Amino acid sequence: MGATVMKRIICIGNRYDDRDAAGPRVYDRLASRWTPPGIEVLDGGLASLDLLRYVADAELVVFVDALRGGDYDRDVVRLTASQAANSGAHATGLTYFLRVLLQSEEEPPPVWIVGVSDSTDDLVLEEAAHAAISLAVKGDAVRLASRDMLALCHT
């Protein structure tokens, strides 16, 4: 992999199942365009716990995944790792991964999740791609500015 990457966007899901294809479809968009220096975009597929190696040496990680359930008034939501781990709004793979990550002995980097409700709507996918880049670039500054939006998650 080479030098340590400062920030990562990891898009997860199953590209062959429309209900779970948001992550891979956002990855396709991001991989085909310029991203700011120091940000790596990965197709995490269905890797689950194998993704821990990509989190360990990162300064910040943004996951992009399809939303399942939850009561959101937006097509794209930004969640912290603890909110997503407790919300049940993602497939069990990401929820389990986040719970393991949050209980690890080492302090994980800041982790954000961009949840996407509709993986077939091009405008929603563009909004999700923009949200992922914005979170990777601005990091914790977004947390302070979007406290009300983050409260949408059921904890």
MARDO-22086 format. One record per residue (C-alpha): residue number from 1; residue in one letter; z, y, x. Coordinates in nm, 4 decimals. Layout:
% residues N
SITE num residu        w        v        u
SITE NUM      a        Z        Y        X
...
END
This chain:
% residues 155
SITE num residu        w        v        u
SITE   1      m   0.0000   0.0000   0.0000
SITE   2      g   0.0397   0.2330   0.2971
SITE   3      a   0.2538   0.5464   0.2962
SITE   4      t   0.5185   0.6010   0.0329
SITE   5      v   0.3791   0.7643  -0.2767
SITE   6      m   0.5959   1.0398  -0.4132
SITE   7      k   0.5236   0.9814  -0.7832
SITE   8      r   0.3602   0.7060  -0.9889
SITE   9      i   0.2053   0.6771  -1.3326
SITE  10      i   0.2110   0.3127  -1.4412
SITE  11      c   0.0063   0.2318  -1.7497
SITE  12      i   0.1119  -0.0934  -1.9137
SITE  13      g  -0.0196  -0.3094  -2.1935
SITE  14      n  -0.2882  -0.5556  -2.2938
SITE  15      r  -0.6345  -0.4026  -2.2944
SITE  16      y  -0.7682  -0.6874  -2.5131
SITE  17      d  -0.5296  -0.6181  -2.8026
SITE  18      d  -0.5843  -0.2827  -2.9790
SITE  19      r  -0.2177  -0.2692  -3.0825
SITE  20      d  -0.1099  -0.2795  -2.7159
SITE  21      a  -0.4041  -0.1192  -2.5362
SITE  22      a  -0.2797   0.2407  -2.5098
SITE  23      g  -0.1586   0.2056  -2.1496
SITE  24      p  -0.4778   0.0500  -2.0104
SITE  25      r  -0.6954   0.2995  -2.2014
SITE  26      v  -0.4975   0.5937  -2.0636
SITE  27      y  -0.5267   0.4338  -1.7173
SITE  28      d  -0.9066   0.4242  -1.7535
SITE  29      r  -0.9075   0.7963  -1.8292
SITE  30      l  -0.6774   0.8887  -1.5427
SITE  31      a  -0.8477   0.6615  -1.2888
SITE  32      s  -1.1830   0.8259  -1.3574
SITE  33      r  -1.0667   1.1797  -1.2790
SITE  34      w  -0.8920   1.3785  -1.0110
SITE  35      t  -0.5136   1.3550  -0.9970
SITE  36      p  -0.2882   1.5873  -0.7999
SITE  37      p  -0.1976   1.4800  -0.4447
SITE  38      g   0.1099   1.2601  -0.4210
SITE  39      i   0.0516   1.0917  -0.7575
SITE  40      e  -0.0696   0.7329  -0.7779
SITE  41      v  -0.2035   0.5884  -1.1045
SITE  42      l  -0.1607   0.2134  -1.1534
SITE  43      d  -0.2762  -0.0356  -1.4165
SITE  44      g   0.0465  -0.2298  -1.4688
SITE  45      g  -0.1083  -0.4651  -1.7227
SITE  46      l   0.1528  -0.7112  -1.8461
SITE  47      a   0.3405  -0.7339  -1.5141
SITE  48      s   0.6933  -0.6590  -1.6494
SITE  49      l   0.9566  -0.7262  -1.3790
SITE  50      d   0.6886  -0.7403  -1.1085
SITE  51      l   0.6639  -0.3628  -1.1530
SITE  52      l   1.0069  -0.3140  -0.9912
SITE  53      r   0.8393  -0.2996  -0.6487
SITE  54      y   0.6412   0.0066  -0.7585
SITE  55      v   0.9513   0.1841  -0.8816
SITE  56      a   1.1732   0.1235  -0.5782
SITE  57      d   1.0001   0.3603  -0.3345
SITE  58      a   0.8853   0.6250  -0.5828
SITE  59      e   1.0330   0.9704  -0.6294
SITE  60      l   0.9528   0.9636  -1.0012
SITE  61      v   0.7820   0.7140  -1.2331
SITE  62      v   0.6006   0.7710  -1.5625
SITE  63      f   0.5184   0.4661  -1.7762
SITE  64      v   0.2493   0.4868  -2.0436
SITE  65      d   0.2832   0.2301  -2.3198
SITE  66      a   0.2004   0.1710  -2.6865
SITE  67      l   0.4721   0.2580  -2.9374
SITE  68      r   0.5867  -0.0126  -3.1727
SITE  69      g   0.8003   0.0899  -3.4637
SITE  70      g   1.0269   0.3882  -3.4361
SITE  71      d   1.0177   0.6886  -3.6637
SITE  72      y   0.8255   0.9570  -3.4783
SITE  73      d   0.6471   1.2604  -3.6176
SITE  74      r   0.4104   1.2771  -3.3199
SITE  75      d   0.1321   1.0512  -3.1911
SITE  76      v   0.2530   1.0916  -2.8314
SITE  77      v   0.6221   1.1080  -2.7430
SITE  78      r   0.8061   1.1567  -2.4143
SITE  79      l   1.1193   0.9495  -2.3664
SITE  80      t   1.3680   0.8997  -2.0859
SITE  81      a   1.4260   0.5456  -1.9608
SITE  82      s   1.7598   0.5156  -2.1392
SITE  83      q   1.6143   0.6418  -2.4673
SITE  84      a   1.3241   0.3960  -2.4532
SITE  85      a   1.5483   0.1064  -2.3458
SITE  86      n   1.7623   0.1582  -2.6548
SITE  87      s   1.4965   0.2591  -2.9063
SITE  88      g   1.3128  -0.0658  -2.9736
SITE  89      a   0.9940   0.1411  -2.9972
SITE  90      h   0.8173  -0.0507  -2.7202
SITE  91      a   0.7250  -0.4119  -2.6714
SITE  92      t   1.0119  -0.6255  -2.5492
SITE  93      g   0.8643  -0.6371  -2.1978
SITE  94      l   0.9133  -0.2667  -2.1259
SITE  95      t   1.2474  -0.2531  -2.3065
SITE  96      y   1.3770  -0.5459  -2.0996
SITE  97      f   1.2349  -0.3988  -1.7780
SITE  98      l   1.4066  -0.0646  -1.8395
SITE  99      r   1.7401  -0.2292  -1.9161
SITE 100      v   1.7208  -0.4271  -1.5908
SITE 101      l   1.6205  -0.1140  -1.3992
SITE 102      l   1.9069   0.0920  -1.5434
SITE 103      q   2.1605  -0.1805  -1.4577
SITE 104      s   2.0445  -0.2323  -1.0990
SITE 105      e   2.2836  -0.1558  -0.8151
SITE 106      e   2.0510   0.1000  -0.6597
SITE 107      e   1.9997   0.4323  -0.8317
SITE 108      p   1.6472   0.4279  -0.9804
SITE 109      p   1.4243   0.7323  -0.9564
SITE 110      p   1.3789   0.9456  -1.2687
SITE 111      v   1.1751   0.7420  -1.5161
SITE 112      w   0.9817   0.8803  -1.8120
SITE 113      i   0.7917   0.6945  -2.0789
SITE 114      v   0.4915   0.8332  -2.2624
SITE 115      g   0.4740   0.6437  -2.5902
SITE 116      v   0.1392   0.6333  -2.7693
SITE 117      s   0.1091   0.5483  -3.1399
SITE 118      d  -0.2676   0.4953  -3.1712
SITE 119      s  -0.4650   0.3364  -2.8892
SITE 120      t  -0.7993   0.3801  -3.0681
SITE 121      d  -0.7908   0.7586  -3.1189
SITE 122      d  -0.9590   0.9421  -2.8299
SITE 123      l  -0.7690   1.2655  -2.8911
SITE 124      v  -0.4346   1.0821  -2.8854
SITE 125      l  -0.5308   0.9039  -2.5633
SITE 126      e  -0.6298   1.2373  -2.4033
SITE 127      e  -0.2987   1.3889  -2.5101
SITE 128      a  -0.1159   1.0923  -2.3555
SITE 129      a  -0.3098   1.1251  -2.0285
SITE 130      h  -0.2230   1.4950  -2.0147
SITE 131      a   0.1448   1.4224  -2.0922
SITE 132      a   0.1629   1.1617  -1.8133
SITE 133      i   0.0167   1.4002  -1.5534
SITE 134      s   0.2397   1.6830  -1.6752
SITE 135      l   0.5520   1.4681  -1.6450
SITE 136      a   0.4519   1.3445  -1.3007
SITE 137      v   0.3886   1.6989  -1.1774
SITE 138      k   0.6815   1.8769  -1.3436
SITE 139      g   0.9341   1.5924  -1.3543
SITE 140      d   1.2851   1.6959  -1.4493
SITE 141      a   1.1762   2.0479  -1.5430
SITE 142      v   1.0230   1.8944  -1.8550
SITE 143      r   1.3542   1.7271  -1.9448
SITE 144      l   1.5279   2.0627  -1.9840
SITE 145      a   1.2432   2.2186  -2.1808
SITE 146      s   1.1951   1.9297  -2.4228
SITE 147      r   1.5507   1.8307  -2.5140
SITE 148      d   1.4779   1.8708  -2.8864
SITE 149      m   1.1692   1.6516  -2.8719
SITE 150      l   1.3551   1.3821  -2.6810
SITE 151      a   1.6167   1.3737  -2.9541
SITE 152      l   1.3563   1.2110  -3.1796
SITE 153      c   1.4398   0.8768  -3.0201
SITE 154      h   1.6965   0.6616  -3.1967
SITE 155      t   1.9789   0.5868  -2.9534
END
